[in-house]
Amino acid sequence: MKNIQFREKYGQYALVAGGSDGLGAAFAEAIAQRGLNLVLIARQEDRLKATAARIKELYEIDVISIAADMADYENVKKLISNLKVSISLLVYNAAFAPIGLFENMSEDHLALSTAVNVKAPLLLAKLLSASMIQQKRGGIVLMSSIAGAQGSPNLAAYAATKSFNTILAEGLWKELKPHGVDVIACCAGAILTPGYHKAEKTRPAPGTLEASKVAEQTLDALGRGPIIVPGVINKIGRFVLTRLLSRKAAIDIMSKNTGGLS
Ligand SMILES: NC(=O)c1ccc[n+]([C@@H]2O[C@H](COP(=O)([O-])OP(=O)(O)OC[C@H]3O[C@@H](n4cnc5c(N)ncnc54)[C@H](OP(=O)(O)O)[C@@H]3O)[C@@H](O)[C@H]2O)c1
């Protein structure tokens, strides 16, 4: 029943930007389980094709893979516009997360953060929501982070881009609701993905979740409100950081967590 409703609301195709690995692949699999066909985008073609083939065989759905870099939005737009399928669900998962002090960060890395984490989700939401509004159905999931709830030293630019996604999703949630389009920001804490393993050298932080749990909880929450914070520990953590503590104290606490990343 849940799957039928999901398909009616968000079918026929879902696009997962950054859908070949980690959380992106978990989103793709959770969506396939709910019966939608997929368009997956990632840069590395071999891994993308392997994920697409695995999901296609397992769930007997159509999976279209597009090898492209979200940093080149114009190219992505062209490739998507050439597809002959109707996309009613967007999951924007790809991100560029440069770690380190702002003073040591290159201009190229800062520009890449905004290209992949801000420009691409903003313009993709614009592109795909047009047909969703016309069809009076659809969904948009933007990946954000608890790091984007306050300043996050050592991840300052990345955290700011994630904040953008939360605020964008909140505004679109209200605007697009009357058109039958659901929007949500997933403000995740730590997730066990290849990206997280690369950055976190010590043991996982409290509240760290499996990627499949984050994907399931987010898809379940789509249509219920403008944001989801997966996991009880993370919900409490975000509540304390944003509602109970001063901004200064919240930044100090975040600094203790993000300062150790490399
Ligand atoms: N992991 C965490 O602890 C955590 C916590 C909070 C929020 N988040 C958010 O969750 C999302 C997933 O993060 P993650 O690092 O763990 O990633 P992930 O889901 O493990 O993998 C990243 C996916 O995106 C693709 N990708 C990366 N850059 C891309 C680009 N420029 N163009 C196209 N595809 C791209 C990768 O494939 P290719 O490399 O082949 O392109 C891969 O399929 C991000 O939005 C992140 O901000 C993560």
The ligand as an SDF file (V2000), in Angstrom:
LIG
                    3D

 48 52  0  0  0  0  0  0  0  0999 V2000
   28.3740   11.3000    5.0200 N   0  0  0  0  0  0  0  0  0  0  0  0
   27.9940   12.0630    6.0250 C   0  0  0  0  0  0  0  0  0  0  0  0
   28.3790   11.8710    7.1850 O   0  0  0  0  0  0  0  0  0  0  0  0
   27.0260   13.2110    5.7730 C   0  0  0  0  0  0  0  0  0  0  0  0
   26.5040   13.9170    6.8610 C   0  0  0  0  0  0  0  0  0  0  0  0
   25.5920   14.9400    6.6400 C   0  0  0  0  0  0  0  0  0  0  0  0
   25.2030   15.2370    5.3340 C   0  0  0  0  0  0  0  0  0  0  0  0
   25.7410   14.5370    4.2990 N   0  0  0  0  0  0  0  0  0  0  0  0
   25.3060   14.8770    2.9480 C   0  0  0  0  0  0  0  0  0  0  0  0
   24.8720   13.6780    2.3410 O   0  0  0  0  0  0  0  0  0  0  0  0
   25.1800   13.6580    0.9550 C   0  0  0  0  0  0  0  0  0  0  0  0
   26.0260   12.4310    0.6490 C   0  0  0  0  0  0  0  0  0  0  0  0
   27.3270   12.6390    1.1570 O   0  0  0  0  0  0  0  0  0  0  0  0
   28.5320   11.6190    1.0460 P   0  0  0  0  0  0  0  0  0  0  0  0
   29.8010   12.3540    0.9540 O   0  0  0  0  0  0  0  0  0  0  0  0
   28.4160   10.7190    2.1660 O   0  0  0  0  0  0  0  0  0  0  0  0
   28.3620   11.0520   -0.3960 O   0  0  0  0  0  0  0  0  0  0  0  0
   27.8690    9.6230   -0.9450 P   0  0  0  0  0  0  0  0  0  0  0  0
   26.4080    9.5630   -1.0130 O   0  0  0  0  0  0  0  0  0  0  0  0
   28.6160    8.5540   -0.2570 O   0  0  0  0  0  0  0  0  0  0  0  0
   28.5290    9.6770   -2.4310 O   0  0  0  0  0  0  0  0  0  0  0  0
   28.5830   10.7620   -3.2120 C   0  0  0  0  0  0  0  0  0  0  0  0
   27.8410   10.4070   -4.5110 C   0  0  0  0  0  0  0  0  0  0  0  0
   27.7690   11.5830   -5.2790 O   0  0  0  0  0  0  0  0  0  0  0  0
   28.5310   11.4340   -6.4640 C   0  0  0  0  0  0  0  0  0  0  0  0
   29.1520   12.7150   -6.7040 N   0  0  0  0  0  0  0  0  0  0  0  0
   29.9970   13.3930   -5.9070 C   0  0  0  0  0  0  0  0  0  0  0  0
   30.3370   14.5450   -6.4820 N   0  0  0  0  0  0  0  0  0  0  0  0
   29.6860   14.6090   -7.6680 C   0  0  0  0  0  0  0  0  0  0  0  0
   29.6480   15.5430   -8.7140 C   0  0  0  0  0  0  0  0  0  0  0  0
   30.3800   16.6600   -8.6960 N   0  0  0  0  0  0  0  0  0  0  0  0
   28.8660   15.2820   -9.7920 N   0  0  0  0  0  0  0  0  0  0  0  0
   28.1370   14.1400   -9.8540 C   0  0  0  0  0  0  0  0  0  0  0  0
   28.1470   13.2250   -8.8900 N   0  0  0  0  0  0  0  0  0  0  0  0
   28.9130   13.4480   -7.8070 C   0  0  0  0  0  0  0  0  0  0  0  0
   29.5120   10.2910   -6.1930 C   0  0  0  0  0  0  0  0  0  0  0  0
   29.9250    9.6150   -7.3750 O   0  0  0  0  0  0  0  0  0  0  0  0
   31.2050   10.0950   -8.2230 P   0  0  0  0  0  0  0  0  0  0  0  0
   32.3120   10.3010   -7.2350 O   0  0  0  0  0  0  0  0  0  0  0  0
   31.4450    8.9960   -9.1940 O   0  0  0  0  0  0  0  0  0  0  0  0
   30.8120   11.3680   -8.8900 O   0  0  0  0  0  0  0  0  0  0  0  0
   28.6110    9.3920   -5.3500 C   0  0  0  0  0  0  0  0  0  0  0  0
   27.7180    8.6740   -6.1530 O   0  0  0  0  0  0  0  0  0  0  0  0
   25.9000   14.9820    0.6780 C   0  0  0  0  0  0  0  0  0  0  0  0
   24.9980   15.9250    0.1780 O   0  0  0  0  0  0  0  0  0  0  0  0
   26.4110   15.4110    2.0420 C   0  0  0  0  0  0  0  0  0  0  0  0
   26.5400   16.7950    2.1380 O   0  0  0  0  0  0  0  0  0  0  0  0
   26.6450   13.5400    4.4830 C   0  0  0  0  0  0  0  0  0  0  0  0
  1  2  1  0
  2  3  2  0
  2  4  1  0
  4  5  1  0
  4 48  2  0
  5  6  2  0
  6  7  1  0
  7  8  2  0
  8  9  1  0
  8 48  1  0
  9 10  1  0
  9 46  1  0
 10 11  1  0
 11 12  1  0
 11 44  1  0
 12 13  1  0
 13 14  1  0
 14 15  2  0
 14 16  1  0
 14 17  1  0
 17 18  1  0
 18 19  2  0
 18 20  1  0
 18 21  1  0
 21 22  1  0
 22 23  1  0
 23 24  1  0
 23 42  1  0
 24 25  1  0
 25 26  1  0
 25 36  1  0
 26 27  1  0
 26 35  1  0
 27 28  2  0
 28 29  1  0
 29 30  1  0
 29 35  2  0
 30 31  1  0
 30 32  2  0
 32 33  1  0
 33 34  2  0
 34 35  1  0
 36 37  1  0
 36 42  1  0
 37 38  1  0
 38 39  2  0
 38 40  1  0
 38 41  1  0
 42 43  1  0
 44 45  1  0
 44 46  1  0
 46 47  1  0
M  CHG  2   8   1  16  -1
M  END
$$$$
